[in-house]
């Protein structure tokens, strides 16, 4: 097996992994191999077995037939060429991160409520959000962050840490 990397270094397996992890548009978590295989079949595309998808995603196989690559691409809403064009895939990945952030009910509701507002009002809202991020110690521009998962992971970690501190007895707090 050869290591088929694009110019920037991502393998087909790494790109497939990112697509699987992008999850369901409905927010139902990561796709399973069975869901992708069934979805490809329902779309009337060239069928692929769940085990073959696993082999491609884990890099055990790295040179799929074009018909299989086309089926995978159609299922995930990309083109076969995107698997070999790093810049195109980076744009796709940014879009997937945006969709993941929008799945957060609060963010989605904010976006829906902002629809049809004037450009001036949207600028004001953007400034308010930037200020709120600053007050919470977050980067001003979430696009330069590690992604939506990084913020939520950090917040969960901080919450767990706060709970542990609060849960300690005064004696243990003095010891630690």
C-alpha positions in Angstrom: 0.0 0.0 0.0 1.3 3.4 -0.9 0.9 6.6 1.0 -1.2 8.7 -1.3 -0.9 12.2 0.0 -2.0 15.5 -1.6 0.3 18.4 -1.9 -0.4 19.5 1.7 -0.2 16.0 3.1 -3.7 14.8 3.8 -4.4 11.2 2.7 -7.7 10.0 1.3 -8.2 8.2 4.6 -7.8 11.4 6.6 -10.3 13.2 4.3 -12.8 10.4 4.6 -12.4 10.4 8.3 -13.2 14.1 8.4 -16.3 13.6 6.3 -17.5 10.8 8.5 -16.9 12.9 11.6 -18.7 15.8 10.2 -21.8 13.9 11.2 -25.4 14.1 10.2 -26.8 17.4 9.1 -29.5 16.8 11.7 -26.9 16.7 14.4 -27.1 13.0 15.0 -23.4 12.4 15.5 -20.8 10.7 13.3 -21.9 8.6 10.3 -21.6 4.8 10.6 -20.2 2.7 7.8 -23.7 1.1 7.5 -25.4 4.5 7.2 -23.1 5.6 4.4 -23.3 2.3 2.5 -27.2 2.3 2.8 -27.3 6.0 1.8 -25.2 5.3 -1.3 -27.5 2.4 -2.2 -30.6 4.5 -1.7 -29.2 7.2 -4.0 -28.9 4.5 -6.7 -25.1 4.8 -6.9 -22.5 2.1 -7.2 -22.8 0.1 -4.0 -20.1 0.0 -1.4 -19.9 -2.4 1.5 -19.5 -1.1 5.1 -16.3 -3.1 5.4 -14.8 -1.5 2.3 -15.7 2.0 3.6 -13.8 1.0 6.8 -10.8 -0.1 4.8 -10.7 3.2 2.9 -11.3 5.3 6.0 -8.6 3.6 8.0 -6.1 3.6 5.1 -6.0 -0.2 4.7 -7.0 0.5 1.1 -6.1 3.7 -0.5 -6.8 3.4 -4.2 -10.6 3.0 -4.7 -12.2 2.5 -8.1 -13.4 5.8 -9.6 -17.0 4.5 -9.4 -16.7 4.0 -5.6 -15.0 7.4 -5.1 -17.9 9.0 -7.1 -20.5 7.3 -4.9 -18.8 8.4 -1.7 -18.4 12.0 -3.1 -22.1 12.2 -4.0 -23.2 10.9 -0.6 -21.1 13.5 1.2 -21.9 16.4 -1.2 -18.4 16.8 -2.6 -16.8 16.0 -5.9 -14.3 13.1 -6.5 -11.7 15.8 -7.5 -12.1 17.3 -4.0 -10.3 14.3 -2.5 -7.2 15.2 -4.5 -7.4 19.0 -4.3 -6.3 20.2 -0.8 -7.6 23.7 -1.2 -11.0 22.6 -2.3 -11.1 20.2 0.6 -10.1 22.9 3.1 -13.1 24.9 1.9 -15.4 21.9 2.3 -14.0 21.3 5.8 -14.6 25.0 6.8 -18.2 24.6 5.5 -18.6 21.4 7.6 -17.3 23.2 10.7 -19.8 26.0 10.1 -22.7 23.5 9.8 -21.5 21.8 13.0 -21.6 25.1 14.8 -25.0 25.9 13.4 -26.3 22.6 14.8 -26.0 24.2 18.2 -29.6 25.2 18.8 -28.8 28.6 20.2 -26.5 29.5 17.3 -29.0 28.2 14.8 -31.8 30.3 16.4 -29.6 33.4 16.4 -28.9 32.9 12.7 -32.5 32.4 11.8 -33.6 35.4 13.8 -30.9 37.5 12.1 -32.2 36.6 8.6 -33.5 39.6 6.6 -32.1 42.2 9.0 -30.4 45.3 7.5 -26.6 45.2 6.9 -26.3 47.9 9.6 -28.1 45.8 12.2 -26.1 42.7 11.3 -22.9 44.7 11.9 -24.2 45.8 15.3 -25.0 42.2 16.1 -21.5 41.1 15.0 -20.0 43.7 17.2 -22.0 42.5 20.2 -21.0 38.9 19.5 -17.3 39.9 19.2 -17.6 41.8 22.6 -19.3 38.8 24.2 -16.4 36.5 23.0 -13.9 39.0 24.4 -15.6 39.0 27.8 -15.6 35.2 27.8 -11.9 35.1 26.9 -12.5 33.6 23.5 -10.7 34.7 20.3 -12.5 37.5 18.6 -12.9 35.5 15.4 -14.1 31.9 15.8 -12.8 31.1 12.3 -9.3 31.4 13.7 -10.0 29.1 16.5 -9.5 25.3 16.4 -13.1 24.8 15.4 -16.4 24.8 17.3 -15.5 21.6 19.1 -12.5 23.3 20.8 -14.7 25.9 22.5 -17.3 23.4 23.7 -14.6 21.0 24.8 -12.8 23.8 26.8 -16.1 24.9 28.4 -17.0 21.3 29.4 -13.5 20.9 30.8 -13.8 24.2 32.8 -17.3 23.2 34.0 -16.0 19.8 35.2 -13.0 21.6 36.9 -15.4 24.0 38.6 -17.6 21.1 39.8 -14.6 19.3 41.2 -13.4 22.4 43.1 -16.9 23.1 44.4 -17.4 19.5 45.4 -14.2 19.4 47.6 -14.6 19.9 51.2 -12.8 22.9 52.8 -10.3 20.6 54.4 -9.3 19.0 51.0 -9.2 22.4 49.3 -6.6 23.6 51.9 -4.6 20.4 51.3 -4.6 20.7 47.5 
